[in-house]
């Protein structure tokens, strides 16, 4: 069991609709890794004043997931997803 769990905002959930199989699998695999150690496996979003706002690349850099780490509840919140493919 992973120490953090993942939840998607409504916006991020809608952005996964219609993703082809390859990026869907890459996103899933990346989020599994992120949940094992979100602070080390993500990068701080420098545009935010809060270190809890992070991002991670997936699918050989063709995708990006914007995240917020809720340390108290041990949740990785996926806020949005961008896929270039």
TORBA-200331 format. One record per residue (C-alpha): residue number from 1; residue in three letters; x, y, z. Coordinates in pm, whole numbers. Example, Ala and Ser with C-alpha at 12.3 -4.5 7.8 and 13.67 -1.06 7.14 Angstrom:
2
 seq type   east  north     up
   1  Ala   1230   -450    780
   2  Ser   1367   -106    714
//
This chain:
85
 seq type   east  north     up
   1  Unk      0      0      0
   2  Unk    129    345    -89
   3  Unk    180    595    190
   4  Unk    -16    862     -2
   5  Unk   -336    825   -198
   6  Unk   -429   1007   -516
   7  Unk   -746   1202   -586
   8  Unk   -840   1399   -896
   9  Unk  -1018   1733   -902
  10  Unk  -1319   1749  -1133
  11  Unk  -1110   1942  -1384
  12  Unk   -829   1685  -1386
  13  Unk  -1079   1401  -1409
  14  Unk  -1235   1555  -1719
  15  Unk   -893   1605  -1874
  16  Unk   -830   1230  -1862
  17  Unk  -1136   1159  -2076
  18  Unk  -1030   1045  -2419
  19  Unk   -661   1007  -2335
  20  Unk   -517    730  -2552
  21  Unk   -393    413  -2385
  22  Unk    -21    502  -2387
  23  Unk    -52    837  -2202
  24  Unk   -316    693  -1969
  25  Unk    -80    414  -1868
  26  Unk    213    657  -1840
  27  Unk      7    886  -1614
  28  Unk    -99    593  -1397
  29  Unk    259    460  -1367
  30  Unk    389    807  -1284
  31  Unk    128    868  -1015
  32  Unk    205    532   -855
  33  Unk    568    641   -828
  34  Unk    473    987   -703
  35  Unk    260    843   -424
  36  Unk    558    653   -290
  37  Unk    755    974   -231
  38  Unk    577   1283   -366
  39  Unk    826   1540   -240
  40  Unk   1119   1374   -415
  41  Unk    945   1264   -734
  42  Unk    787   1600   -819
  43  Unk    911   1951   -889
  44  Unk    796   2262   -708
  45  Unk    578   2495   -913
  46  Unk    776   2819   -896
  47  Unk    471   3025   -994
  48  Unk    298   2937   -666
  49  Unk    390   3070   -323
  50  Unk    319   2735   -160
  51  Unk    566   2447   -186
  52  Unk    276   2200   -180
  53  Unk    198   2294   -541
  54  Unk    408   2066   -763
  55  Unk    420   1913  -1108
  56  Unk    547   1594  -1265
  57  Unk    620   1504  -1626
  58  Unk    495   1176  -1772
  59  Unk    492    994  -2105
  60  Unk    850   1079  -2205
  61  Unk    785   1444  -2127
  62  Unk    477   1471  -2349
  63  Unk    250   1518  -2048
  64  Unk    242   1715  -1726
  65  Unk     30   1673  -1417
  66  Unk     -9   1965  -1177
  67  Unk    -44   1844   -821
  68  Unk    -93   1965   -468
  69  Unk     38   1760   -181
  70  Unk   -177   1753    129
  71  Unk     77   1632    383
  72  Unk   -163   1626    677
  73  Unk   -405   1384    507
  74  Unk   -132   1221    294
  75  Unk   -310   1288    -32
  76  Unk   -171   1381   -374
  77  Unk   -436   1594   -542
  78  Unk   -414   1598   -922
  79  Unk   -536   1944  -1021
  80  Unk   -485   1941  -1397
  81  Unk   -332   1736  -1675
  82  Unk   -175   1853  -1999
  83  Unk   -102   1612  -2284
  84  Unk     69   1732  -2600
  85  Unk     -3   1425  -2810
//
